Amino acid sequence: MKINQHYLQLEKSYLFTMIGKKVAQFQQQHPEVDIIRLGIGDVTLPLCPAVVEALESASREMGVKETFHGYGPEQGYDFLKEKIAGYYAEKGVTLALDEIFISDGAKSDLGNILDLFDADNTVLIPDPVYPVYVDTNIMAGRKVVFADADASNGFLPLPDENTDADIIYICSPNNPTGAVYDHAGLKAWVDYAKKRDAVILFDAAYESFVADPSLPRSIYEVEGAKEVAIEFCSFSKTAGFTGTRCGYTIVPDALVRGGVALNGLWLRRQTTKFNGVPYIIQKGAAAVFSEEGRRQTLANIDYYRENARILADTLDRLGIRYTGGKNSPYIWMECPNGMKSWEFFDYLLENAGVVGTPGAGFGANGEGYFRLTAFNDHENTEKAAKRIEKLLSK
């Protein structure tokens, strides 16, 4: 018996596990400090009433013989897929129901989709980046190359014709930088993928935070994207499903490689390795698209947008450069006075009791940067902003 040696190439601890340990140690040593967490991107508002009502109703259905549901379709119930198709239609994107696959969240599918691709493929990933993209490919033994995202390109790298890649990761709005591609930027990546017969894995988990109508919320708003891209989205940030777990993946019928439709391969993979998202959860997700559900979830998103504004205004007053905060729940700030990311993490925790995420945890280009999240309540966000302003104005 041999273990997968590629796992030994991973960092020994996941980024947020490291942060949790450092915060726990500090709290043990300083129990008097009121710590405010603006680090992990977890929501704080509860599920909206329309979703809760749907979950309760579906739960009652499961207690009656005539409406009980056992195994459902692995790719999701049509009642939810129809809602998602309608949502995309509002963006000018037409989807067939068989192109939509319901999942237990974008993170799972972003890793699982790699089952479709040979280990010899080269993967192109922006740096800094959400660690899951890199780690899941290291686990499989793939070669990973990086596209530099930095202040010079607004943390939105464009294709380098001298770089060859088979699989391309794009996240917009980006985690961790909060930067958002415009149509021209995404079109450049679509054209690049077409030229190289590559596949784009497009993470749209934060699309609901895009307030600027001129910016795309789906890569399929770009002409030709269905021939090169798979899109992943989640109800986690849109509707607070971080503890409920539901998302969806779009695999267009037009996406064909090696003479094989990837849609059929993904269906085969899912029906073999996945038993589907629970009926109750899918009913709750469908309620997100109801008139009341949309109004209520938008109110929650606006709440977090206000938190982002509070943090951004604070950095503006301090004269600290940052990206994000306007079409994203994340603020990606430059560490003051040339401080390193983990150095600033310790400084902020020890002197202000505020927790963020060191940029170095997202890759080499994240060194010297720091991520703050808008996922907290107004009171804590305002309190944290005042502490940060008082500390850094010195």
C-alpha positions as CSV (number, residue, x, y, z in Angstrom):
1,M,0.0,0.0,0.0
2,K,1.3,3.4,-1.0
3,I,-0.1,6.8,0.0
4,N,-0.6,9.7,-2.4
5,Q,2.8,11.3,-2.1
6,H,1.4,14.6,-3.5
7,Y,-0.3,15.3,-0.2
8,L,3.1,15.7,1.3
9,Q,3.7,18.7,-0.9
10,L,0.9,20.6,0.7
11,E,1.3,23.1,3.5
12,K,1.0,21.2,6.8
13,S,-1.9,23.4,7.9
14,Y,-4.8,25.1,6.0
15,L,-4.6,28.9,6.1
16,F,-7.7,29.4,8.2
17,T,-6.7,26.6,10.6
18,M,-3.4,28.5,11.2
19,I,-5.4,31.7,11.9
20,G,-7.7,29.9,14.2
21,K,-4.8,28.5,16.3
22,K,-3.1,31.9,16.6
23,V,-6.4,33.6,17.6
24,A,-7.2,30.9,20.2
25,Q,-3.7,31.2,21.7
26,F,-4.0,35.0,21.9
27,Q,-7.5,34.8,23.5
28,Q,-6.2,32.3,26.1
29,Q,-3.4,34.7,27.0
30,H,-5.7,37.8,26.9
31,P,-9.2,36.8,27.9
32,E,-10.1,40.4,28.6
33,V,-9.8,41.4,24.9
34,D,-13.0,41.6,22.9
35,I,-11.9,40.1,19.6
36,I,-13.6,41.2,16.3
37,R,-13.3,38.7,13.5
38,L,-13.0,40.1,10.0
39,G,-11.0,37.2,8.7
40,I,-12.9,34.1,7.5
41,G,-15.6,34.8,4.8
42,D,-18.5,33.3,6.7
43,V,-21.9,35.1,6.8
44,T,-23.4,36.3,10.1
45,L,-27.0,37.1,9.2
46,P,-29.5,34.3,9.5
47,L,-31.4,32.7,6.6
48,C,-34.1,35.0,5.3
49,P,-37.8,34.2,6.3
50,A,-38.8,33.0,2.9
51,V,-36.1,30.4,2.9
52,V,-36.8,29.3,6.5
53,E,-40.5,28.9,5.6
54,A,-39.6,26.8,2.6
55,L,-37.3,24.6,4.7
56,E,-40.0,24.1,7.3
57,S,-42.6,23.3,4.7
58,A,-40.3,20.8,3.0
59,S,-39.5,19.2,6.3
60,R,-43.2,18.6,7.0
61,E,-43.5,17.0,3.5
62,M,-40.9,14.5,4.5
63,G,-43.1,13.4,7.4
64,V,-46.0,12.4,5.2
65,K,-46.0,9.3,3.1
66,E,-47.6,11.0,0.0
67,T,-45.0,13.8,-0.1
68,F,-42.0,12.0,1.2
69,H,-38.8,12.1,-0.9
70,G,-36.1,9.5,-0.9
71,Y,-33.2,9.5,-3.3
72,G,-33.5,12.4,-5.7
73,P,-31.8,13.1,-9.1
74,E,-28.0,13.4,-8.5
75,Q,-27.9,16.5,-10.7
76,G,-30.8,18.2,-8.8
77,Y,-34.5,18.7,-9.0
78,D,-36.0,20.5,-11.9
79,F,-37.9,22.9,-9.7
80,L,-34.6,24.4,-8.6
81,K,-32.9,24.2,-11.9
82,E,-35.8,26.0,-13.6
83,K,-35.4,28.9,-11.1
84,I,-31.6,29.1,-11.8
85,A,-32.2,29.0,-15.6
86,G,-34.7,31.9,-15.1
87,Y,-32.1,33.8,-13.1
88,Y,-29.5,33.5,-15.9
89,A,-32.1,34.5,-18.5
90,E,-32.3,37.9,-16.7
91,K,-28.5,38.3,-17.5
92,G,-29.2,37.4,-21.2
93,V,-27.9,33.9,-20.8
94,T,-29.9,30.9,-22.0
95,L,-29.3,27.6,-20.2
96,A,-30.8,24.2,-20.8
97,L,-31.8,22.3,-17.6
98,D,-29.4,19.5,-18.3
99,E,-26.5,22.1,-18.2
100,I,-27.3,22.9,-14.6
101,F,-26.0,20.6,-11.8
102,I,-27.0,21.2,-8.1
103,S,-24.2,20.8,-5.7
104,D,-23.4,21.1,-1.9
105,G,-21.4,24.2,-2.6
106,A,-18.9,25.7,-5.0
107,K,-15.8,24.5,-3.0
108,S,-16.7,20.9,-3.5
109,D,-17.3,21.1,-7.2
110,L,-14.2,23.2,-7.8
111,G,-12.2,20.3,-6.5
112,N,-14.3,17.4,-7.8
113,I,-14.4,18.8,-11.4
114,L,-10.8,17.9,-11.7
115,D,-11.8,14.2,-12.0
116,L,-12.6,15.0,-15.6
117,F,-9.1,16.0,-16.5
118,D,-5.9,14.1,-17.0
119,A,-3.1,14.7,-14.4
120,D,-0.7,15.7,-17.2
121,N,-2.6,18.9,-17.8
122,T,-1.0,22.2,-16.9
123,V,-3.1,24.5,-14.6
124,L,-2.9,28.3,-14.7
125,I,-3.9,30.0,-11.5
126,P,-3.8,33.7,-10.6
127,D,-1.6,34.6,-7.6
128,P,-2.9,35.6,-5.0
129,V,-5.6,33.1,-5.0
130,Y,-8.2,31.1,-3.0
131,P,-6.0,28.2,-1.6
132,V,-8.4,25.4,-2.7
133,Y,-7.5,25.9,-6.4
134,V,-3.8,25.3,-5.8
135,D,-4.1,22.6,-3.2
136,T,-6.6,20.4,-5.1
137,N,-4.3,20.3,-8.1
138,I,-1.2,19.6,-6.0
139,M,-3.1,16.7,-4.5
140,A,-3.6,15.3,-8.1
141,G,0.0,15.9,-9.1
142,R,-0.6,18.5,-11.7
143,K,1.8,21.1,-12.8
144,V,0.7,24.6,-11.6
145,V,1.8,27.8,-13.2
146,F,0.8,31.2,-11.9
147,A,-0.5,34.4,-13.5
148,D,0.8,37.4,-11.6
149,A,-1.9,39.5,-10.1
150,D,-0.6,42.7,-8.5
151,A,-1.1,46.4,-8.1
152,S,0.2,47.0,-11.6
153,N,-2.7,45.2,-13.2
154,G,-5.3,46.0,-10.6
155,F,-5.0,42.3,-9.4
156,L,-6.7,41.3,-12.7
157,P,-4.1,39.6,-14.8
158,L,-4.7,39.2,-18.6
159,P,-3.4,36.2,-20.7
160,D,0.2,35.9,-21.5
161,E,0.6,34.5,-24.9
162,N,3.9,32.9,-23.9
163,T,2.2,30.8,-21.2
164,D,0.6,27.6,-22.2
165,A,-2.2,26.1,-20.0
166,D,-4.9,23.5,-20.3
167,I,-7.0,24.5,-17.2
168,I,-7.5,28.1,-16.2
169,Y,-9.0,29.3,-12.9
170,I,-10.7,32.7,-12.8
171,C,-12.6,34.1,-9.8
172,S,-14.6,37.3,-10.3
173,P,-15.4,39.1,-8.0
174,N,-12.1,37.8,-6.8
175,N,-11.3,36.1,-3.5
176,P,-9.2,37.5,-1.9
177,T,-8.6,40.8,-3.8
178,G,-12.2,41.9,-4.4
179,A,-11.2,42.9,-8.0
180,V,-13.8,42.3,-10.7
181,Y,-13.2,41.7,-14.4
182,D,-15.0,43.7,-17.0
183,H,-16.4,42.2,-20.3
184,A,-13.2,43.0,-22.2
185,G,-11.0,41.2,-19.6
186,L,-13.1,38.1,-19.6
187,K,-13.3,38.1,-23.4
188,A,-9.5,38.1,-23.5
189,W,-9.5,34.9,-21.4
190,V,-12.2,33.3,-23.5
191,D,-10.2,34.0,-26.6
192,Y,-7.0,32.7,-25.0
193,A,-8.7,29.5,-23.9
194,K,-10.2,28.9,-27.4
195,K,-6.8,29.4,-29.0
196,R,-5.3,26.7,-26.7
197,D,-8.2,24.4,-26.5
198,A,-8.1,25.0,-22.7
199,V,-11.0,25.0,-20.2
200,I,-11.8,27.9,-17.9
201,L,-13.1,27.1,-14.4
202,F,-15.0,30.3,-13.5
203,D,-15.8,30.8,-9.8
204,A,-18.8,33.2,-9.6
205,A,-19.5,32.6,-5.9
206,Y,-19.6,36.3,-5.2
207,E,-21.5,37.5,-8.3
208,S,-24.5,38.8,-6.2
209,F,-22.2,41.5,-4.8
210,V,-21.6,43.1,-8.2
211,A,-23.5,46.4,-8.0
212,D,-22.1,48.0,-11.1
213,P,-24.5,47.0,-14.0
214,S,-21.6,47.4,-16.5
215,L,-19.7,44.5,-15.0
216,P,-20.5,40.8,-15.9
217,R,-21.8,38.5,-13.2
218,S,-21.4,35.4,-15.3
219,I,-18.7,34.5,-17.8
220,Y,-21.5,33.4,-20.2
221,E,-22.3,37.0,-20.7
222,V,-19.2,36.9,-22.9
223,E,-19.6,35.6,-26.5
224,G,-18.1,32.2,-27.0
225,A,-17.7,31.4,-23.3
226,K,-20.0,28.3,-23.4
227,E,-17.4,26.6,-25.6
228,V,-14.6,27.0,-23.1
229,A,-15.9,27.6,-19.6
230,I,-17.5,25.8,-16.6
231,E,-19.1,28.1,-14.1
232,F,-19.5,27.5,-10.3
233,C,-21.8,29.4,-8.0
234,S,-23.1,29.1,-4.5
235,F,-25.9,30.1,-2.3
236,S,-23.5,30.5,0.6
237,K,-22.8,34.2,0.2
238,T,-25.9,35.1,-1.9
239,A,-28.3,33.7,0.7
240,G,-26.4,32.7,3.7
241,F,-26.2,29.0,3.0
242,T,-22.7,28.5,4.5
243,G,-24.2,26.1,7.1
244,T,-26.9,24.8,4.9
245,R,-24.7,23.9,1.8
246,C,-26.1,24.4,-1.7
247,G,-24.6,25.6,-4.9
248,Y,-24.7,24.9,-8.6
249,T,-22.3,24.2,-11.5
250,I,-23.0,25.0,-15.1
251,V,-21.4,22.6,-17.7
252,P,-22.6,23.8,-21.2
253,D,-23.5,21.2,-23.8
254,A,-21.2,23.1,-26.2
255,L,-18.1,22.4,-24.2
256,V,-16.4,19.6,-26.0
257,R,-12.8,18.4,-25.7
258,G,-11.2,15.4,-27.4
259,G,-14.4,14.8,-29.2
260,V,-16.2,14.3,-25.9
261,A,-18.9,16.5,-24.3
262,L,-17.8,17.4,-20.7
263,N,-21.4,17.7,-19.7
264,G,-21.8,13.9,-20.2
265,L,-18.6,13.2,-18.3
266,W,-19.7,15.4,-15.4
267,L,-23.1,13.7,-15.3
268,R,-21.4,10.3,-15.2
269,R,-19.1,11.4,-12.4
270,Q,-21.9,12.9,-10.3
271,T,-24.2,9.9,-10.7
272,T,-21.4,7.6,-9.6
273,K,-19.9,9.6,-6.7
274,F,-22.6,11.9,-5.5
275,N,-26.1,11.3,-4.2
276,G,-27.4,14.8,-4.6
277,V,-28.3,17.7,-2.3
278,P,-31.2,16.9,0.1
279,Y,-34.7,17.7,-1.1
280,I,-35.3,20.0,1.9
281,I,-32.2,22.1,1.1
282,Q,-33.1,22.4,-2.6
283,K,-36.6,23.7,-1.6
284,G,-35.0,26.3,0.6
285,A,-32.7,27.3,-2.3
286,A,-35.6,27.6,-4.7
287,A,-37.2,30.0,-2.3
288,V,-34.3,32.4,-2.8
289,F,-35.6,33.1,-6.3
290,S,-39.2,33.9,-5.1
291,E,-40.3,37.5,-5.0
292,E,-40.0,37.7,-1.2
293,G,-36.8,35.6,-1.2
294,R,-35.1,37.9,-3.6
295,R,-36.1,41.0,-1.7
296,Q,-35.0,39.6,1.6
297,T,-31.6,38.2,0.3
298,L,-30.9,41.5,-1.4
299,A,-31.5,43.3,1.9
300,N,-28.9,41.0,3.5
301,I,-26.4,41.6,0.6
302,D,-26.9,45.4,1.0
303,Y,-26.2,45.0,4.7
304,Y,-22.8,43.5,4.0
305,R,-22.2,46.1,1.3
306,E,-22.6,48.8,3.9
307,N,-20.1,47.0,6.1
308,A,-17.7,47.0,3.1
309,R,-18.3,50.8,2.7
310,I,-17.5,51.4,6.4
311,L,-14.2,49.7,6.1
312,A,-13.3,51.2,2.7
313,D,-14.1,54.8,4.0
314,T,-11.8,54.1,6.9
315,L,-8.9,53.1,4.6
316,D,-9.6,56.2,2.4
317,R,-9.2,58.5,5.4
318,L,-6.0,56.7,6.4
319,G,-4.7,57.0,2.8
320,I,-4.2,53.2,2.6
321,R,-4.4,51.7,-0.9
322,Y,-6.9,48.8,-1.4
323,T,-9.0,47.0,-4.0
324,G,-12.5,45.6,-3.5
325,G,-15.2,46.8,-1.2
326,K,-17.5,48.1,-3.9
327,N,-18.5,45.1,-5.9
328,S,-17.2,42.5,-3.5
329,P,-17.5,41.7,0.2
330,Y,-13.7,41.7,0.5
331,I,-11.3,44.6,1.1
332,W,-7.7,43.8,0.0
333,M,-5.5,46.4,1.7
334,E,-1.8,47.2,1.5
335,C,-0.1,46.6,4.8
336,P,1.0,49.9,6.3
337,N,4.7,51.0,6.6
338,G,6.0,48.1,4.5
339,M,4.9,45.5,7.1
340,K,4.7,41.8,6.1
341,S,1.3,40.1,6.1
342,W,1.7,37.9,9.2
343,E,3.5,40.8,10.9
344,F,0.5,43.0,10.4
345,F,-1.8,40.2,11.4
346,D,-0.1,40.0,14.8
347,Y,0.1,43.7,15.1
348,L,-3.6,44.2,14.5
349,L,-4.6,41.4,16.7
350,E,-2.4,42.4,19.6
351,N,-3.1,46.1,19.5
352,A,-6.7,46.4,18.2
353,G,-8.2,42.9,18.8
354,V,-9.1,42.7,15.2
355,V,-8.6,39.5,13.1
356,G,-8.1,39.6,9.3
357,T,-6.4,37.3,6.8
358,P,-2.7,37.7,5.9
359,G,-2.3,38.1,2.2
360,A,0.7,35.8,2.1
361,G,-1.6,32.9,2.8
362,F,-3.1,33.4,-0.7
363,G,0.3,33.2,-2.5
364,A,3.6,35.0,-3.1
365,N,1.9,38.1,-4.5
366,G,-0.2,38.4,-1.4
367,E,2.8,39.2,0.7
368,G,2.4,42.8,2.1
369,Y,-1.4,42.7,1.7
370,F,-4.2,41.9,4.1
371,R,-7.8,40.8,3.6
372,L,-10.7,42.2,5.6
373,T,-14.3,40.8,5.2
374,A,-17.6,42.6,5.3
375,F,-19.3,39.5,6.8
376,N,-20.1,40.7,10.3
377,D,-22.7,42.9,11.9
378,H,-22.8,46.7,11.7
379,E,-21.9,47.2,15.3
380,N,-18.8,45.0,15.2
381,T,-17.7,46.4,11.8
382,E,-18.0,50.0,13.0
383,K,-16.1,49.1,16.2
384,A,-13.4,47.4,14.2
385,A,-13.1,50.3,11.8
386,K,-12.6,52.8,14.7
387,R,-10.0,50.5,16.3
388,I,-8.1,50.2,13.0
389,E,-8.3,54.0,12.3
390,K,-7.1,54.8,15.9
391,L,-4.2,52.4,15.6
392,L,-3.0,53.2,12.1
393,S,-3.5,57.0,12.4
394,K,-0.5,56.9,14.8
